């Protein structure tokens, strides 16, 4: 059978795969600190006997877009954003250290400092707990301070320092839980040069207009591949009819 059917089938399949990645980006266009996935098509020759006259497309992930999202003013004391490059260290669902740009922090009922998705924030070597307080503040260097209950606003006590890291972009990979981790399985060292901005949140870096355009283009590409698949089927049927004559 002509390889046209195989080429068209793989093209449609890879278009769907790229569409899924693009739609995942669109779905997170309003997610705090989200980093868009990057994908690209690559041509591969169809292996086998005969003349090498067919190629098919594969979709591969190129990692993530490391550019920053827009900073949004909130005025909330526990909303923080990384100023430039860097990451906030949190504890992932597997109990290991992971990294995020989502700085929508809060103190849960157990006194644990977490982000909005419930991931506990790491200090150097431990989780960061906050005692009962009338107010909680975060400094530019990640130091968390409180005004203890029953004390005057001038009584400020530091309770810990958020672990901030800045590994190379190509040393990180995104997990299925949306958190980033070191590819080599180690923990990134704390970096004192990473600074926070308080009272703001970093938005997603997804370009909505570009993603919508990609969605339309991928849908058209899928339709084209399906038409090619039907043409291959028609050609096969016509060839079989000729052989029967």
Residue frames as qw, qx, qy, qz and C-alpha x, y, z in Angstrom:
[[0.000, 0.887, 0.461, 0.000, 0.00, 0.00, 0.00],
 [0.323, 0.663, -0.053, 0.673, 1.17, 3.53, -0.74],
 [0.444, -0.214, -0.525, 0.694, 2.70, 5.19, 2.30],
 [0.103, -0.412, -0.150, -0.893, 0.44, 8.20, 1.74],
 [0.633, -0.572, -0.415, -0.315, -2.14, 6.77, 4.15],
 [0.726, -0.345, -0.359, 0.475, 0.50, 6.35, 6.88],
 [0.318, 0.143, -0.052, 0.936, 1.86, 9.84, 6.30],
 [0.306, -0.500, -0.260, -0.768, -1.63, 11.38, 6.48],
 [0.722, -0.523, -0.449, -0.063, -2.53, 9.38, 9.59],
 [0.637, -0.259, -0.295, 0.664, 0.61, 10.39, 11.49],
 [0.136, 0.293, 0.076, 0.943, 0.16, 13.99, 10.37],
 [0.484, -0.583, -0.331, -0.563, -3.37, 14.08, 11.78],
 [0.769, -0.450, -0.403, 0.208, -2.23, 12.40, 15.00],
 [0.532, -0.088, -0.186, 0.821, 0.64, 14.83, 15.53],
 [0.085, -0.455, -0.185, -0.867, -1.63, 17.80, 14.78],
 [0.640, -0.612, -0.372, -0.277, -3.94, 16.62, 17.56],
 [0.737, -0.309, -0.311, 0.515, -0.95, 16.31, 19.91],
 [0.298, 0.152, -0.025, 0.942, 0.16, 19.86, 19.12],
 [0.329, -0.558, -0.320, -0.691, -3.42, 21.08, 19.54],
 [0.713, -0.548, -0.431, 0.077, -3.57, 19.52, 23.01],
 [0.575, -0.190, -0.204, 0.769, -0.40, 21.36, 24.06],
 [0.054, 0.315, 0.171, 0.932, -1.69, 24.63, 22.62],
 [0.505, -0.595, -0.410, -0.472, -5.06, 24.23, 24.36],
 [0.698, -0.433, -0.413, 0.395, -3.27, 23.49, 27.64],
 [0.342, 0.015, -0.080, 0.936, -1.53, 26.85, 27.31],
 [0.232, -0.438, -0.312, -0.811, -4.82, 28.60, 26.57],
 [0.641, -0.558, -0.512, -0.124, -6.49, 26.97, 29.57],
 [0.638, -0.467, -0.271, 0.549, -3.75, 28.44, 31.80],
 [0.302, 0.587, 0.141, 0.738, -3.80, 31.94, 30.33],
 [0.329, -0.764, 0.029, -0.555, -5.01, 33.29, 33.68],
 [0.877, -0.361, -0.252, 0.190, -2.99, 30.97, 35.94],
 [0.253, -0.936, 0.244, 0.014, -0.62, 32.82, 38.26],
 [0.323, -0.672, 0.638, 0.191, 3.03, 32.38, 37.26],
 [0.882, 0.232, 0.410, 0.001, 2.29, 29.89, 34.46],
 [0.112, -0.566, 0.605, 0.549, 4.98, 29.21, 31.86],
 [0.782, 0.438, -0.039, -0.441, 3.78, 28.26, 28.37],
 [0.777, -0.090, 0.577, 0.235, 4.85, 24.96, 26.81],
 [0.259, 0.668, -0.439, -0.542, 6.80, 25.19, 23.55],
 [0.785, 0.137, 0.603, 0.052, 6.26, 22.63, 20.76],
 [0.232, 0.631, -0.461, -0.580, 7.48, 22.25, 17.19],
 [0.928, 0.303, 0.155, -0.150, 6.98, 19.95, 14.22],
 [0.209, -0.604, 0.696, 0.328, 9.89, 17.98, 12.79],
 [0.792, 0.401, -0.278, -0.368, 10.01, 16.07, 9.48],
 [0.526, -0.370, 0.766, 0.018, 11.03, 12.40, 9.61],
 [0.409, 0.325, -0.697, -0.491, 11.64, 10.11, 6.65],
 [0.904, -0.055, 0.170, -0.389, 9.40, 7.04, 6.35],
 [0.186, -0.498, 0.838, 0.123, 11.68, 4.02, 6.66],
 [0.804, 0.198, 0.523, -0.204, 11.25, 0.86, 4.62],
 [0.560, 0.067, 0.649, 0.511, 11.83, -0.71, 1.23],
 [0.364, 0.768, 0.463, 0.251, 11.52, 1.38, -1.89],
 [0.350, 0.467, 0.013, 0.812, 12.41, 4.91, -2.86],
 [0.269, -0.433, -0.513, 0.690, 12.49, 7.43, 0.02],
 [0.017, 0.401, 0.413, 0.818, 9.69, 9.61, -1.33],
 [0.467, -0.708, -0.420, -0.323, 7.62, 10.07, 1.84],
 [0.233, 0.185, -0.555, 0.777, 8.17, 12.03, 5.06],
 [0.433, -0.681, -0.566, -0.171, 5.94, 12.42, 8.07],
 [0.051, -0.678, 0.236, -0.694, 5.74, 14.98, 10.87],
 [0.598, -0.361, -0.636, 0.329, 6.41, 14.47, 14.56],
 [0.228, -0.859, -0.035, -0.458, 5.59, 16.87, 17.37],
 [0.683, -0.070, -0.488, 0.539, 8.20, 17.46, 20.03],
 [0.358, -0.912, -0.191, 0.050, 8.24, 19.57, 23.18],
 [0.521, 0.559, -0.221, 0.606, 10.98, 22.15, 23.25],
 [0.348, -0.130, -0.546, 0.751, 10.58, 22.88, 26.94],
 [0.095, -0.812, -0.541, 0.196, 8.89, 25.99, 28.24],
 [0.239, 0.764, 0.087, 0.593, 8.82, 29.71, 27.57],
 [0.578, -0.298, -0.426, 0.629, 11.05, 31.27, 30.24],
 [0.070, 0.410, 0.066, 0.907, 9.93, 34.86, 29.61],
 [0.007, -0.195, -0.650, 0.734, 8.18, 36.68, 32.44],
 [0.026, -0.660, -0.717, -0.224, 4.47, 37.33, 32.73],
 [0.045, -0.648, -0.075, -0.756, 2.81, 40.68, 33.38],
 [0.240, -0.120, -0.685, 0.677, 2.92, 41.91, 36.99],
 [0.317, -0.622, -0.500, -0.512, -0.50, 42.66, 38.45],
 [0.038, -0.316, 0.479, -0.818, -0.91, 44.92, 41.47],
 [0.523, -0.447, -0.711, -0.146, -3.00, 43.40, 44.27],
 [0.216, -0.659, 0.248, -0.676, -1.91, 45.31, 47.38],
 [0.899, -0.391, -0.112, -0.162, -2.09, 42.10, 49.43],
 [0.316, -0.790, 0.524, -0.050, 0.82, 41.62, 51.86],
 [0.678, -0.239, 0.691, 0.076, 1.33, 37.93, 51.04],
 [0.765, 0.609, 0.205, 0.046, 1.17, 38.29, 47.26],
 [0.332, -0.689, 0.455, 0.457, 4.71, 38.22, 45.89],
 [0.811, 0.584, 0.036, 0.010, 6.35, 37.94, 42.48],
 [0.755, -0.202, 0.225, 0.583, 9.90, 37.19, 41.42],
 [0.149, 0.915, -0.107, -0.359, 11.67, 40.34, 40.21],
 [0.276, 0.656, -0.650, -0.265, 13.35, 39.00, 37.06],
 [0.689, 0.176, -0.696, -0.103, 14.73, 35.47, 36.97],
 [0.078, -0.267, 0.803, -0.527, 14.30, 32.95, 39.76],
 [0.597, -0.278, -0.673, -0.337, 11.87, 30.55, 41.42],
 [0.521, -0.482, 0.386, -0.589, 10.11, 29.99, 44.73],
 [0.278, 0.164, -0.944, 0.067, 10.89, 26.63, 46.34],
 [0.716, -0.219, 0.141, -0.648, 7.89, 24.58, 47.48],
 [0.347, -0.168, 0.918, -0.094, 7.23, 21.01, 48.53],
 [0.467, 0.100, -0.601, -0.641, 5.63, 18.96, 45.76],
 [0.850, -0.190, -0.026, -0.490, 2.96, 16.28, 46.26],
 [0.882, 0.134, -0.427, 0.145, 5.75, 13.68, 46.27],
 [0.686, -0.694, -0.064, 0.207, 7.34, 15.36, 49.30],
 [0.687, -0.025, 0.158, 0.709, 10.35, 16.55, 47.32],
 [0.084, -0.626, -0.013, 0.775, 11.47, 20.09, 46.58],
 [0.440, 0.543, 0.574, 0.426, 10.00, 21.73, 43.49],
 [0.198, -0.266, 0.025, 0.943, 9.82, 25.24, 42.03],
 [0.182, 0.735, 0.638, 0.139, 7.10, 27.63, 40.99],
 [0.174, 0.230, 0.059, 0.956, 6.56, 31.26, 40.01],
 [0.391, -0.653, -0.497, -0.416, 3.14, 31.36, 41.70],
 [0.267, 0.139, -0.520, 0.799, 3.50, 33.75, 44.64],
 [0.514, -0.489, -0.198, -0.676, -0.12, 33.86, 45.85],
 [0.347, 0.103, -0.816, 0.452, 0.89, 32.92, 49.39],
 [0.595, -0.539, -0.091, -0.590, -1.30, 32.31, 52.43],
 [0.071, -0.313, 0.840, -0.438, -1.13, 30.75, 55.89],
 [0.576, -0.228, -0.692, -0.371, -3.28, 27.62, 56.27],
 [0.684, -0.611, -0.100, -0.385, -5.12, 26.44, 59.38],
 [0.910, -0.256, -0.147, 0.290, -2.00, 24.59, 60.54],
 [0.295, -0.877, 0.184, 0.331, 0.18, 27.69, 60.37],
 [0.672, -0.029, 0.515, 0.531, 1.93, 26.46, 57.23],
 [0.194, 0.666, -0.194, -0.693, 2.87, 29.02, 54.57],
 [0.575, 0.244, 0.737, 0.260, 1.57, 27.72, 51.23],
 [0.094, 0.113, -0.385, -0.911, 0.63, 29.05, 47.84],
 [0.610, 0.098, 0.071, -0.783, -2.95, 29.07, 46.52],
 [0.764, 0.157, -0.546, -0.305, -2.67, 25.52, 45.18],
 [0.849, -0.488, 0.058, -0.194, -1.69, 24.26, 48.63],
 [0.825, 0.257, -0.312, 0.395, 2.00, 23.57, 48.05],
 [0.583, -0.759, -0.081, 0.278, 3.98, 24.30, 51.26],
 [0.323, 0.888, -0.250, 0.211, 6.68, 26.94, 50.88],
 [0.875, -0.087, -0.236, 0.414, 10.24, 25.89, 51.67],
 [0.218, -0.932, 0.286, 0.036, 12.75, 27.70, 53.83],
 [0.330, 0.621, -0.710, 0.039, 16.40, 26.62, 53.80],
 [0.232, 0.191, -0.938, 0.171, 16.14, 22.90, 54.52],
 [0.059, 0.317, 0.845, -0.427, 12.65, 22.90, 56.05],
 [0.018, -0.684, -0.616, -0.391, 9.05, 23.97, 55.59],
 [0.085, 0.232, -0.198, 0.949, 8.18, 27.51, 56.60],
 [0.307, -0.609, -0.728, 0.066, 5.69, 27.75, 59.47],
 [0.013, -0.472, 0.031, -0.881, 4.09, 30.99, 60.68],
 [0.155, -0.290, -0.771, 0.545, 2.96, 31.39, 64.34],
 [0.000, 0.808, 0.589, 0.024, -0.37, 33.12, 65.10],
 [0.320, -0.145, 0.032, 0.936, -0.01, 36.78, 64.19],
 [0.240, 0.730, 0.376, -0.517, -2.03, 39.93, 63.64],
 [0.529, 0.798, -0.141, -0.252, -0.14, 40.56, 60.38],
 [0.809, -0.131, 0.435, 0.373, 2.38, 38.80, 58.18],
 [0.300, 0.887, -0.195, -0.292, 4.83, 40.44, 55.78],
 [0.887, 0.113, 0.252, 0.369, 7.35, 39.28, 53.21],
 [0.165, -0.799, 0.262, 0.515, 10.53, 41.26, 52.50],
 [0.555, 0.702, -0.330, -0.302, 12.30, 41.56, 49.15],
 [0.145, 0.507, -0.849, 0.014, 14.86, 38.92, 50.12],
 [0.649, -0.130, -0.708, -0.247, 12.11, 36.45, 51.08],
 [0.146, 0.024, -0.744, 0.651, 12.28, 37.00, 54.85],
 [0.423, -0.569, -0.582, -0.399, 8.86, 36.39, 56.43],
 [0.109, 0.098, -0.537, 0.831, 8.08, 38.57, 59.45],
 [0.347, -0.603, -0.683, -0.224, 5.06, 38.80, 61.72],
 [0.215, -0.441, 0.327, -0.808, 3.51, 41.01, 64.35],
 [0.227, -0.131, -0.943, 0.206, 2.65, 38.48, 67.09],
 [0.378, -0.650, -0.550, -0.363, -0.87, 38.45, 68.46],
 [0.533, -0.770, -0.307, 0.169, -1.31, 40.94, 71.29],
 [0.553, -0.299, 0.076, 0.774, 1.80, 42.93, 70.34],
 [0.170, 0.816, 0.049, -0.550, 2.06, 46.47, 68.97],
 [0.748, 0.661, 0.060, 0.028, 2.76, 47.02, 65.24],
 [0.111, 0.858, -0.494, 0.085, 6.32, 48.02, 66.19],
 [0.579, -0.389, 0.712, -0.074, 6.99, 44.52, 67.50],
 [0.773, 0.488, -0.287, -0.286, 8.14, 42.61, 64.43],
 [0.607, -0.416, 0.675, 0.047, 9.67, 39.14, 64.53],
 [0.471, 0.466, -0.635, -0.398, 11.27, 37.24, 61.64],
 [0.838, -0.128, 0.437, -0.299, 10.06, 33.63, 61.42],
 [0.757, 0.032, 0.577, 0.305, 11.97, 32.36, 58.39],
 [0.126, 0.610, -0.382, -0.683, 13.16, 33.06, 54.89],
 [0.849, 0.430, 0.197, -0.237, 11.59, 31.71, 51.72],
 [0.595, -0.245, 0.590, 0.488, 14.05, 29.67, 49.68],
 [0.515, 0.791, -0.014, -0.329, 14.59, 31.43, 46.35],
 [0.687, -0.171, 0.570, 0.417, 16.59, 29.73, 43.61],
 [0.430, 0.778, -0.150, -0.433, 17.80, 30.58, 40.12],
 [0.661, -0.131, 0.663, 0.325, 19.04, 27.48, 38.25],
 [0.036, 0.250, -0.578, -0.776, 19.65, 27.67, 34.47],
 [0.671, 0.225, 0.043, -0.705, 16.44, 27.49, 32.47],
 [0.706, 0.295, -0.581, -0.276, 17.58, 24.36, 30.63],
 [0.146, 0.219, -0.893, 0.366, 18.24, 22.58, 33.94],
 [0.427, 0.119, 0.581, -0.683, 14.53, 22.54, 34.83],
 [0.227, -0.148, -0.815, -0.513, 11.63, 20.49, 33.53],
 [0.541, -0.184, 0.136, -0.809, 7.91, 20.70, 34.23],
 [0.109, 0.021, 0.981, -0.162, 6.22, 17.77, 35.95],
 [0.187, -0.432, -0.779, -0.415, 2.67, 16.53, 35.46],
 [0.288, -0.684, -0.570, 0.353, 1.67, 18.46, 38.59],
 [0.185, 0.928, 0.177, 0.272, 2.69, 21.76, 36.96],
 [0.457, -0.840, 0.235, 0.178, 5.72, 22.24, 39.20],
 [0.586, 0.691, -0.407, 0.116, 9.30, 22.45, 37.95],
 [0.826, -0.496, 0.240, 0.121, 12.17, 20.29, 39.14],
 [0.063, -0.708, 0.636, 0.300, 15.85, 19.85, 38.42],
 [0.817, 0.348, -0.365, -0.280, 16.42, 17.37, 35.61],
 [0.454, 0.379, -0.765, 0.256, 19.25, 15.71, 37.51],
 [0.688, -0.444, -0.570, -0.065, 17.05, 15.10, 40.57],
 [0.456, -0.117, -0.444, 0.762, 18.99, 17.37, 42.93],
 [0.118, -0.882, -0.408, 0.205, 17.79, 20.46, 44.82],
 [0.399, 0.695, 0.018, 0.597, 18.83, 23.83, 43.44],
 [0.463, -0.218, -0.416, 0.752, 20.91, 25.94, 45.84],
 [0.053, -0.887, -0.377, 0.262, 19.44, 29.11, 47.35],
 [0.474, 0.369, 0.177, 0.780, 20.40, 32.26, 45.48],
 [0.227, -0.600, -0.383, 0.665, 20.58, 35.49, 47.50],
 [0.076, -0.145, 0.317, 0.934, 20.46, 37.58, 44.32],
 [0.146, -0.465, -0.759, -0.432, 16.82, 36.61, 43.64],
 [0.073, 0.080, 0.363, -0.925, 14.49, 39.37, 44.83],
 [0.046, 0.559, 0.828, 0.014, 10.74, 39.53, 45.39],
 [0.144, -0.247, -0.107, -0.952, 8.23, 42.27, 44.68],
 [0.014, 0.315, 0.844, -0.435, 5.44, 42.41, 47.27],
 [0.330, 0.521, 0.350, -0.705, 1.81, 43.30, 46.76],
 [0.515, 0.497, -0.388, -0.581, 1.82, 42.00, 43.17],
 [0.805, 0.023, 0.593, -0.013, 1.32, 38.72, 41.32],
 [0.003, 0.398, -0.678, -0.619, 2.91, 37.56, 38.10],
 [0.777, 0.334, 0.160, -0.510, 0.42, 36.55, 35.47],
 [0.845, 0.143, 0.477, 0.193, 0.74, 33.81, 32.88],
 [0.115, -0.552, 0.449, 0.693, 3.15, 34.44, 29.98],
 [0.458, 0.361, 0.779, 0.233, 0.77, 32.81, 27.47],
 [0.109, 0.230, -0.278, -0.926, 0.17, 35.01, 24.41],
 [0.526, 0.375, 0.655, -0.392, -3.59, 34.55, 23.97],
 [0.537, 0.683, -0.109, -0.483, -3.74, 36.02, 20.44],
 [0.217, 0.528, -0.790, -0.223, -0.90, 33.81, 19.24],
 [0.269, -0.029, 0.943, -0.193, -2.39, 30.71, 20.87],
 [0.588, 0.501, 0.421, -0.475, -5.78, 31.37, 19.26],
 [0.473, 0.672, -0.402, -0.403, -4.09, 31.72, 15.87],
 [0.023, 0.367, -0.929, -0.043, -2.22, 28.47, 16.44],
 [0.481, 0.179, 0.775, -0.370, -5.45, 26.73, 17.38],
 [0.639, 0.616, 0.104, -0.448, -7.08, 27.74, 14.07],
 [0.342, 0.644, -0.637, -0.251, -3.99, 26.79, 12.06],
 [0.160, -0.232, 0.953, -0.109, -3.72, 23.37, 13.72],
 [0.602, 0.346, 0.584, -0.421, -7.42, 22.69, 13.12],
 [0.604, 0.677, -0.176, -0.382, -6.98, 23.45, 9.42],
 [0.150, 0.543, -0.821, -0.095, -3.86, 21.28, 9.29],
 [0.416, -0.009, 0.870, -0.264, -5.79, 18.40, 10.85],
 [0.672, 0.527, 0.299, -0.425, -8.59, 18.76, 8.29],
 [0.439, 0.694, -0.489, -0.295, -6.02, 18.71, 5.48],
 [0.064, -0.364, 0.928, -0.042, -4.48, 15.50, 6.79],
 [0.560, 0.226, 0.711, -0.362, -7.91, 13.85, 7.07],
 [0.641, 0.650, -0.026, -0.407, -8.64, 14.79, 3.44],
 [0.264, 0.604, -0.736, -0.155, -5.30, 13.28, 2.41],
 [0.328, -0.131, 0.910, -0.216, -6.19, 10.10, 4.32],
 [0.663, 0.447, 0.453, -0.394, -9.50, 9.85, 2.45],
 [0.513, 0.709, -0.354, -0.330, -7.70, 10.44, -0.85],
 [0.003, -0.443, 0.896, 0.017, -5.31, 7.59, -0.05],
 [0.510, 0.141, 0.790, -0.310, -8.27, 5.35, 0.69],
 [0.651, 0.628, 0.138, -0.404, -9.93, 6.30, -2.60],
 [0.325, 0.676, -0.620, -0.231, -6.70, 5.68, -4.51],
 [0.229, -0.248, 0.935, -0.106, -6.36, 2.26, -2.91],
 [0.619, 0.354, 0.601, -0.362, -9.93, 1.35, -3.81],
 [0.577, 0.714, -0.150, -0.366, -9.41, 2.50, -7.43],
 [0.121, 0.574, -0.801, -0.120, -6.18, 0.49, -7.70],
 [0.410, -0.029, 0.887, -0.211, -7.88, -2.62, -6.36],
 [0.657, 0.536, 0.339, -0.407, -10.69, -2.20, -8.88],
 [0.439, 0.713, -0.452, -0.309, -8.20, -1.96, -11.75],
 [0.063, -0.396, 0.916, -0.011, -6.47, -5.15, -10.65],
 [0.538, 0.194, 0.754, -0.324, -9.80, -6.96, -10.57],
 [0.595, 0.609, -0.046, -0.522, -10.58, -5.96, -14.18]]
